[in-house]
Amino acid sequence: MKKKLKIVTIGGGSSYTPELVEGFIKRYDEFPLTELWLVDIDAGLEKLNIVGEMAKRMVKKAGIECEVHLTLDREEALKDADFVTTQLRVGLLDARILDERIPLSHGLIGQETNGAGGIFKALRTIPVILDIVEDMKRLCPDAWLINFTNPAGMVTEAVLRYGNWNKVVGLCNIPVNAVVEESKILGEETKNLFFHFAGINHLHWHTVTDAAGNNRTDELIEKMYGSGDAKSIVANIKDNDLIFEQVENLHMVPCPYHNYYYYTDKMLAEELEDFKNHGTRAERVKVIEKELFELYKDPKLDYKPKQLAERGGARYSDAACETITSIYNDKHTIMTVSTKNNGTITDLPEDSAVEVTCMLTGQGPIPYNFGKFEAKERGLLQLMKAMEELTIEAAVSGDRGTLLQAFTMNPLITSGDVAKTVMEELLEAHKEHLPNFFR
């Protein structure tokens, strides 16, 4: 009899789920999944049923022996799970719209994972993830938690620091996309290059070395930024045209999200213009999601549609499947994930979460040592890590003073009265999902 191999996906009604299912089907020979449990909440029941039926069609077409279960009962699903993935959005897309609209209405960056919006996504998400961890301690104490709920780095650190759960990996698609796209720019196969990432989620830098040991980073920077026509690999960032002299001086390739910190005036102007003429990114995503679920309803659709790429987050779920497969098989796959620092980056606390290049083994991620950053990266990195620590503390404690400190520290939020006003408006707007702050 085949050994039971059980995956639980919390937020199973997500539009990303077909990509997750596709990833497991592709890897069935090395990861023979027998049970996939898709879990959601009452508000997500309709989407869960739509995407769940599509997942069943995909599995049937693939001819694999895997049962797909749909449930609103998280405890039933978690019992004896081997891996748990989280892809949830507390408050759904309507909450993201508020995260973007309220800061923008005060002339601040309004974005899902950066600035005030990113802080509030963390505040809503962290308590829910910590509740899931407590359930896992009772129901599946040997399982790995694979999180790709944003902000992935802060969620991972909360699990490590406050959940006291070390079997956690945080995932982001940005490094995955960078490896694929930058290999093309250098005219090399991905397998012939080593990408060394270091930093925190959405604030990392990387170098590139080829199989002969040649550092190709400066060549890549010249090709990417020297023309003034750098393409973005992130759906919400129109282009990646940073100031060439600045990136050249780094001798490291910055994450696309550095646009928000290296080129704040341009990013803010673009967001305000979009906000005025087209609404927020979240509102556009909501339209895309509606179209996707109309496609998913088709009883003949038994494959991931190409339109899913327009949703953003490409390769997220595939990265999750590869992470799980590598841990399960002790494959030593090289990937960039969020994990415990443990001295990998000496500029940051040992117990903090960092996003670094790792070897994924049966024991989890083993980071490639990085060491120290120079001041030109270190200053921003340490500031943002401190901001993350305060945000996580506020999410757990519900302390408004701590939250205001995080707001004041964030480079994308104007300090003083503006910070306080935006903070209070967001608290009131998300009151239903932030009981800690209204006790």
N, C-alpha and C positions, 0 to 999 in steps of 0.2 A: 504493500500500500504506500502510495506517495506521501512523503512528509508534508504536513500542512505548512504553508508559507503564507502568512496573512499580512496584508497592508491595509492600513486605515488612513483615509484621506479626509481630514476635517476641513470643511469648506468644499465638499465634493460637488456642490452645485455650481462651481466656478466655470466660466467659459474656457478656462485653461485645461479642464479635466480631459478632454479628448486627446490633447498632446501627451498628457501623463499616461493615459491608456496606451497610446501608440508606442510610447517609450518602453513600457513593460512588454508589449507584444513583440517588439523588435529584439528584446533581450531574453525572451522566454527560455531559450536553450540554456542560458547560464543563470537565469533567475526564474525558476519554474513556479510562478505565483499560482496559488490555488484559491485564495480568497481576496477579493478587493472590496472593502467596505467604504462606501461614500456617505459621509455624514454631513448634515447641515442643520439649520435651525428652522423654526416655523416659517419665518419670513422668506426663507430660501427654498421652501418645499416645491414650488412649481418648477423652478430652475433645476432642482435636484432630480425631479422625475424626468424632465426633458433630457438632461445630459446623461442621466443614469441609463435611460433606455437606449440612448445612442451608444454608450459604453458597452452595453450588452450586445448590441448589433456588431460592434467592432470586434469583440471577443469571439462571437459566433463566426464571423467571417474568417478570422485568423485560425479557427479550428483548434484553439487551445483549451485545456481543461482548467478553467478558472470561473468561479462563481462570483458574480457581481451583486452585492447587497446594497440596498438603499435604506437609510434609516435616519431618524431624528434623535435616536437614543444613543448618545455618545458612549455611555458605559457599556451597553451591549456590544457596540462595535469594538471598543478598546480591549476587551477581554482576550488575553493571550496573544496580542498583536506582536509581530516581529519588528515592524517599522511603522512609524506614524508620521505622516506628512501634514503640514499645516499650510493652507493657502486661503486664509479667511480675511474678510474685510468687515470689521465691526461697524455697523451703521450703513453698510452697503455703499454704493456709489453716491448716494445722496449726501453721506457724510464727507466724502472726498470733495464734492462740489462746495460744501461749506468751508472746508479747509483751504480751498483755492479762492473762493469769492471774497471771504471776509478780509484776509490780508490784502488782496488786490484792491479792495474798496478803500483801503487806507494807504495805498501807494507802496505796498510791500510785495516781495516775491510771494506768489501763491502757488505752491507746488506740493505734490503728494508726499515727498520724503525729505524736502529741504525747507528750512525756515520754519515759520509758525505752523504751517500745515503738517510738516513732517513730525514736529513735536507732538501735535495733537493726535496724529495717527498712532504714534507710540503710546500715548496716554490711554487711548481706547483699547489698544491691542494687548499690551503687556499683562494686565490683570486676567484677561481671558486665557492667554497662553499659560500663565502660571496656574490657573485652575485646571487646565488640561494636563499639566505636569503632575499635579497632585493626583489626578485620576490615574495617570500612568504608573505612579508609584504603587498604587493598590492593584491595578488590573493587568499591567504588562511591564513589570519592573525591569525586564531585560531588553526592552525595545529601544531602538534609536529614534530620536525625534529629528526629522529632517524638515527644517522650516524655510519656506520661501515667502512668508508674509513680511511685507515691508513695515517699518524700516528693519531689515533683516539683521543688521549688526546689533542694534539696541535690543531687539527681541532675543537674540542669542545671548547677549550679556546678561539680560534679566533672568534667563533660564539658568545660566551658570551661577550668578551671584545671589539671586533671591530664591530661585527654584531649587538650588543645590542639586542640579541634575547635569552631569558631565557628558552624558551620551546624547549630545546635540550637535547638529551641523547647520549653519546658516548658509543659504544659497542666494546668489544673485546672478542674473544673466549677463551683466555688463562685462566681466572678465571673459566669459565664454565667447561672447560676440567679438570682443577685442582680439582674441586669439585667432578666430576664424578670418576676420576681415583684414587684420594687419599682416597675417601670413600672405594673403593675396597681394597686398601692397608691396611686400618684399619679394614676391615671386617665388616663394618657397612653400613646400608642403608643411603643414602644421607639425607633423611628427619630427621634422628636422630642426625645429626651433624650440628654445626653452624660454618661456615667459616667466619672469620673477616679479610677482605682484606683492606689494606690502602697503599697509595702511589700515583703514577701517572702511566699512561698507559705504560706497558712494564717495569715498575720499581716499583713494589709493593711487599709487604711482607704480610703474613697472619698467623693467629693462628687458631686452631681447638679445639672446645669444644663439648663434647657429651651432650646428653639429661639430664644426671645426674649432669651436671655442671663440669665434670672433664676435665681439660686441656690435650688434647691428642697430642699437638704439638711436644713435645720432643720425644714421642713414634713414631710419624710419621717421624720425622727427622732421627731417628735411623734406621727405616725400609727402608727409601728412600736412605739415604746416607751412612749408616754405612757399607753396604756391598760393596760399591764402584761400584755398578752396577745399578745406578739410570737411569730409562728410561725417555726419553724426550717426552713431549706432544706437541712439536713444530716441524713441518716438517723440518725446516732449521737448527735445532740444533740436531746433531747426538746423543748425550747423555747428561746426566745431572749430570755428576760426578764432583761436586764441592768438594773442600777440606773439609772433614768431620768436622775437628776441627773448621773451620770458621763458617759453618752453625750451628753446635751444639752450638756455643757461641752466635749466634743470638737469639736462642729460638723462631725464627719465620721462616717460610718456604719462601724462596725467589722465585720470578718469574723466570721461565727458562731463560728469557732474561738477568738475572744477570750473566749468563755465560760470556757474552761479557765484563763485568766489573770486575767480581771476578776471571776470568780465561782468560784474554785477550790473553796471549801468546799462549795458547792451541787453542783457537778459531781462531786466526789469522793464525796459522800454518795449521789448518785443511782447512780453506777457501782457502789459497794460494795453497795447495796441490790439492784441488778440482778444483780450477780455472785452474791450469796447466794441469790437466788430463781430466777434464770433462766439463770445462766451468763454468758459473755461475749458481746459483740456478734458476734465472729468465729464463735462456735459457732452463733448464729442464722443468720448469713450462709451458713454451710456447709449448713444445712438448706435454705435458699432456693436455693442453687446446685444441690443435688441435685435439687430439684423442677424447676428450669429445664432441666437436662440431660435429665431424663425427658421434658419437653415437646419438647426439641430432637430427640429420637430419632424422633419421629413423622414418617414419610416424607411425610405430607401437609402438614407445617408448612413454609411457604415465606415467612414474614413474621416480623418481630420481635414476640414476644408481649408483652402489656401487663404480665405478671408481672415482666419485667426491671426495671421501675421500682422494685420492692421491694428489689432488690439494692443500691441506693444507687449513687451515681455517675451519676445521670441527666444526659444531654446531654454526657457526656465525649467519646464517640466522634464525635458530631455536631460538636463543637468541633474535633476533630482533622481531620475531613474538610474543614471550612470553612477551617482554617489551611492545609492542603495546597493546596486549590483557589485560595486567595488568593495564595499564593506562586507557584504555577504560572502564574496569569493576571495577576499584578501588579495585583490588584483594589483594593488599599488598604482592605481591610476593617478596621474598628476592633474590636479584641479585646484582652482582658487576658491576657498570657502571661508566663512567666518567660524572661528574656533578660539579656544582659550590661548592667550598670548604665551604664557609660560616662558618669557624671556626672548621670544622670537624677535620682537622689536623692543630694544632696550629703552627706548624713549617713552614707553607706555607701561602702565601698571601690569604686573604679571597676571593678575586675575581678570583682566579686561578681555573683551572679545576683539579680535583683530581679523582683517580679511587679508589672507596671505596664501601664497602658493603652497600646496600641501601634497603629500603622498597619501592616498586613501587606502587604509589597510583594514584588516579585520578588527583592529583595536581602535579604529577611527582615524581622523586626520593626524598626520605627522608633519608639522610645518617645516619648510626649508628656512633655515636661519637667515635673518636679514641684518640685524645689528642696529646701527644708529643712522638716523637721517641727518642731513645737513640742516642748518637753520632755516633755509628757504622753504623746506617742507615741514620741518619739525614744529615751527611756531603755529601754523594753521592746524596741523594734526593734533597737537596737544590741546589747543583751544577747543576743537570740536569734540575730542574725547571727553574733556571736562564737561562740556555741554551735554553730551550723551549721558554721562554719569548722573548729572543733576536731573535730567529728564526721566531717567529710569527710577531714581529715588522718588521723584514727584509722583510718578505713575503708581508706585507701591504705597506711598504714604498719603497721597491726596493733599499734600501741603502746598498752599498757594505761594508762600514765600519762596520755597525751593523752585517752584515752577517759574516764578518771575526771575529768579537768578539765571535759569536756563535761557529764558527769553532774552535777557539783557546780554548774555554771553554770545548768543548766536549772531554771527556777522551779517545775516540777512534781515535782522529785525532792528529797527530804530529803537534805541533805548529810551527810558523815561516814560512820559505820558502815553506815547504811541504804543509802546510795548504793553503797558498796563491795560490800555483800552482794547487792543486786539485780543489780548489774553482773556479778558473778562467776556468779550463778545463770543469768543470761541467756546469758553466754558459754558456759557448760557445756551449756546446753539447745540452743544453736545451733552447737555445735562443728563439726558436719559442714559447715556453710555459712560458717564463719569461719576458714579455714586460716591466714590472716595472723596470728591471735592465738595460734596453737599451734605455732609453728615452733621 
